[in-house]
Amino acid sequence: MERTYHRPQSLEWALEEMANPGAVLLAGGTDLLVQWRELTEAEKPQRIVDLSGLDELRQIREEDGEVVIGSMVTHRMLAQSAVIRSVSPPLAEAAFSVGSPQIRNRGTVGGSLANASPAADLAPVLVALGARVCLESRNTRRELPVSAFLQGMNKTALESAEIIRSVKFSAPAPGLQGTFQKVGRRNAVAIARLNGVCLVRRDATGRLDEVTLVIGSATPTPLDMSQEARELLAQGPEPEALRELALRTVRRVEEIAGVRASARWKFPAVENLVLKLFRVSDEGGSEHE
Ligand SMILES: Cc1cc2nc3c(=O)[nH]c(=O)nc-3n(C[C@H](O)[C@H](O)[C@H](O)COP(=O)(O)OP(=O)(O)OC[C@H]3O[C@@H](n4cnc5c(N)ncnc54)[C@H](O)[C@@H]3O)c2cc1C
């Protein structure tokens, strides 16, 4: 069968194309083109629908107290966006940590979510922000929390005719501070071996009134430890409570991912990451120019 390439100029047109059986979306191509080389001729998609003509999906905007990020927004746009840097510096940090300038220039938010790599850098931050994925097909529209959309390694709730239109979250109330941290094999072009995000807020009396902690890359989907963090740190971020939180995180990773060869370095790394995430967040978050 002949392979065809389509570059729609509107979302409606793209949705029509995706209604054809076997159609596959192409965004920045940083994942798809790598995977392409691994496929046999018979496995390669017959109909490629390139989203690069859709400027309407390449916008970041604030709408009714929500931040809406179009699926064709690149990591570079996210890292440089004044809106993102002001409402959620950790999301800008996560985008800036992705790959190399070339990958950040091409790789998109939609592609990252659809690919559902456990090592993705945006996913833990989007889960921490309570973000929702907006999905559209020719006849349907739905929204899912990112935590429900991501279902496992390279596994999502995306249906074959659906396009991720955007991802959105409520702009956090002022006073929330936090950080994204990544542990890689090297400093540049490093796929995360471990990453995570922590968001905290203290009330007027200095008491912690909000704690969110999500660890990525250690389990197939981001591990949300916020409930445990809230319970353990309710009395204050005492060193014992923090150490207990770190140990419980390690135990949860072990329950979900099992004990692998990497456990010898990974478990202490998870523990250190939790302690660092909390310390940097509580000290005011990462520095931004
Ligand atoms: C050298 C290298 C380094 C990398 N480093 C990192 C890193 O440090 N951190 C990180 O998180 N990632 C990293 N990546 C992974 C990659 O860059 C990201 O996952 C990227 O965001 C994918 O987006 P894309 O636009 O290139 O997707 P594509 O490759 O175009 O598509 C990926 C998948 O998503 C689907 N898709 C794309 N857009 C949509 C949409 N709107 N709706 C539904 N499905 C869609 C495609 O059909 C395909 O299945 C790296 C990749 C490479 C090659």
The ligand as a Gaussian input file, in Angstrom:
#p B3LYP/6-31G(d) Opt

LIG

0 1
 C       18.437000      12.999000      21.621000
 C       17.115000      13.114000      22.351000
 C       17.101000      13.640000      23.645000
 C       15.895000      13.753000      24.340000
 N       15.929000      14.252000      25.614000
 C       14.789000      14.356000      26.302000
 C       14.804000      14.875000      27.630000
 O       15.842000      15.235000      28.188000
 N       13.615000      14.952000      28.296000
 C       12.424000      14.595000      27.712000
 O       11.380000      14.699000      28.359000
 N       12.379000      14.089000      26.455000
 C       13.526000      13.971000      25.748000
 N       13.493000      13.457000      24.480000
 C       12.213000      12.983000      23.942000
 C       11.430000      13.947000      23.008000
 O       12.177000      15.034000      22.573000
 C       10.163000      14.455000      23.634000
 O        9.367000      13.399000      24.071000
 C        9.378000      15.340000      22.646000
 O        8.643000      16.240000      23.393000
 C        8.461000      14.594000      21.694000
 O        7.744000      15.551000      20.937000
 P        7.733000      15.565000      19.361000
 O        6.950000      16.771000      18.971000
 O        9.092000      15.450000      18.792000
 O        6.896000      14.243000      19.089000
 P        6.871000      13.307000      17.780000
 O        8.137000      12.546000      17.684000
 O        6.440000      14.078000      16.577000
 O        5.677000      12.340000      18.220000
 C        5.809000      11.465000      19.313000
 C        4.509000      10.675000      19.482000
 O        3.459000      11.544000      19.873000
 C        2.376000      11.495000      18.941000
 N        1.866000      12.868000      18.910000
 C        2.564000      13.986000      18.638000
 N        1.794000      15.077000      18.784000
 C        0.557000      14.636000      19.148000
 C       -0.687000      15.293000      19.443000
 N       -0.836000      16.625000      19.410000
 N       -1.738000      14.505000      19.773000
 C       -1.632000      13.164000      19.833000
 N       -0.488000      12.488000      19.570000
 C        0.604000      13.221000      19.230000
 C        2.996000      11.009000      17.641000
 O        2.053000      10.369000      16.823000
 C        4.041000      10.034000      18.176000
 O        3.441000       8.807000      18.511000
 C       14.688000      13.345000      23.740000
 C       14.686000      12.831000      22.429000
 C       15.882000      12.725000      21.741000
 C       15.873000      12.172000      20.338000

